[in-house]
């Protein structure tokens, strides 16, 4: 335990002095830092490079001094830690790191101690350095994984193993006396990279502008180091390359792949790195890298801009965090215990939960579930609205080794009973027992135990072990907490049921390892978002789309606001003002319809013209054409007068809007792009946990679902069907083998095409391309979208497979008057512009739109065609009977539901 005088100031670099007073040494360091800041930011460069007096550090005093300063808690330890954060995220699990100019191998000692999966090999010119370093490895028990060799960094490439993951040069390039030798070393590193595909990390000093800075440097950064070490620091600064010199040299060998950064304010440190040449679906681990000293490390963090390769851990995290969902929770709680995990609205405002509170709640629930008799591998249903409790229940079940089966509160009782039966749920966590009233007795009484969020009524005692969640912790306080390590990455974490648009929902099992891979992979794509953002979670958490989005937000430290009732989404948007939002196409369609429906006729004409103009400007920008000042000014005017007020309806702060689950119509996409809220479409299928394709932030194409996600293989069959192959396919289907092709491709059932830039466009589904009795093939989605744009019409389903004519079922927008003559006229006008074989012969107009309560819509609001056709089969058969008795005509028969 450190004394108070040794504890560092939070967010600062100065140590605390006894009795709360600042010590004279700390004041001197602070003043020296200020002088360096002035010297390096105000005065011009005057220093020329002076190579170090000796190329090899081989004296006994130098070796001992350097080795001592590199120990854990030593002054160089934070620098090693800073570099280790970056290297750890560049190297995959069980990877090999080559360290050039390694000295006594203190950096490799640091990295190998904190990453027990890694192997390391160091090269140094000094035999004494190599000897001392290998002795240290033996003492620490690391010699089986890490070793040093005598070697020249300008001639080392032939000595490295055939598989290398990262080549590190840490404070070594400045030791080379000439630019020619420096380039020889870079050429050797480039050879290794070309041969092995290794990443590269350079971290070094940057030559200061003034001599006085060099003299101040040891007093500020290593005031307690011996004189020999301080002298070596001065010589190293004089021999350092400037940022421009080293950046130019590195780029000449590694090209545009190089990323570079120099410390700001006092540019005395520089970093250059080259990431892996190919996308890696299993990125580096980066776990367990914690800093015990922190003084210099915090200064480095302050000096450097935010570097994605070097995230910061605020407290000790044991390595390894298991690649499981409870392991992820453990790491978050220990790194950021007081950080807000999420919020939810209450009658008095909002309630927040920290990561530590989520961890404590999940731990208590896991202990309670074990006390109730739940065993690893048991399936547990969760029937609750979108809430913080849902997330806590999920993590608690995972911690206890169970498999989560999400149940949608808006699903029909028959649908819920079917999922419970097929997934073989033994336990249930439910909001209230009243939610089970309409279930059949066999389903209702078939659980070994039931937990309720709200206290059950007294007459529930006859049911199988019903208990309020609030009482579980006290009842199970003496029970043993299940160990997190018992849950393995290969264990199933959840059974996800498909939406069932084309038939009975399928249950798909996904493992903890797959959830972990997806969380990290997507977090890299959306790496521009962080704790200052706010996400709104409103879709049912039984939905894979919402659950994955929440996990990515957790990974990026983005707090979520949980909304229990999705029907309150528009009110919540204006109150919560999120920056991140996902939705389904139906939500955005209704949003557009809502705006257009409230505009009076004169205002609608003005708005449509402004919208058209903005769409043309955005289209030119996306095509790479230059937009002149006049269009920019006009667009700015429309934005000021109209569009910014519309954005306020959605909160006014949205930075990213994502649509998934189904294709979004071009009209809707163009509308939201024009008002300054571009929708980034993504494409996924339930059978594959990772998105198949995604439009990354700021690089989208209207109508496209994006480029294939790194790690996914996407191929088009001869008929245009999208085929997918990769490690993210579900491990097993609970009751039927996956219908893969012999080559391992998953047939998605979607038809698509690629453009010249590699963006994927979905044309429709194979099941949505029908063939009439005349042999005509018709793609229904585009045809339905054509009629869905009719004022007053909400949803459209067209049928006609094997029939001579097409007939449509349409739902009215809520609140629309049943003006049959007006609607018939609009539909006839829409019908007349179509090719003859695509024209409708009859239309059934429903008083209301389709509903998930009767099975016409999935929980994601996608249409179940089979169910719609079955539900209105009598009316449809009546239409076809009338059509058979009459001669073909272009006239459309329009009937309301009550008339059919």
Buried (B, 14 or more C-beta within 10 A) or exposed (E): EEEEEEEBBEEBBBBBBEEEEEBEBBEEBBEBBEBBEEBBEEEEEEBEBEBBEEEBBBEEEBBBBBBBBBBBEBBBBBBBBBBBBBBBBBBBBEBBBBBBBBBBBBBBBBBBBBBEBBBBBBBBBBEBBBBBBBBBBEEEEBEEBBBBBEBBBBEBBEEBEEEBBBBBBBBBBBBBBEEEBBBBBBEBBBBBBEEBBBBBBBBBBBBBBBBBBBBBBBBBBBBEBBEBBBBBBBBBBBBBBBBEBBBEBBBEBBEEBBBBBBBEEBBBBBBBBBBBEEEBBBBBBBBBBBBEBBBBBBBBBBBBEEBEBBBBBBEEBEBBBBBBBBBBBBBBBBBBBEBBBBBBBEEEEEEBBBBBBBBBBBBBBBBBBBBBEBEBEBBBBBBBBBBBBBBBBBBBBBBBBBBBBBBBBBBBBEBBBBBBEBBBBBBBBBBBBEBBEEBEEEBBEBBBBBBBBBBBEEEBEEBBEBBEBEEBBEEBEEBEBBEBEBBBBEBBBBBBBBBBBBEEBBBBBBBBBBBBBBBBBBBBBBEEBEEEBBBBBBBBBBBBBBBBBBBBBBBBBBBBBBBBEBEEBBEBBEEBBBBBBBBBBBBBBBBBBEBBBEEEEEEBEEBEEBBEBBBBBBBBEBEEEEEEEEBEEBBEEBBEEBBEEBBEBBBBBBBBBBBBBBBBBEEBBBBBBBBBBBBBBBBBBBBBBBBBBBBBBEEBBBBBBBBBBBBBEBEBBEEBBBBBBBBBBBBBBBEEEEEBEEEEBBBBBBBBEBEEEEBBBBBBBBBBBBEBEEEBEBBBBBBBBBBBBBEBBBBBBBBBBEBBBBBBBBBBBEEBEEEEEEBBEBBBEBBEEBEEEBBBBBBBBBEEBBEBEEBBBBBBBBBBBBBBBEBBEEBBEBBBEEBEEEEEEEEBBBBBBEEB
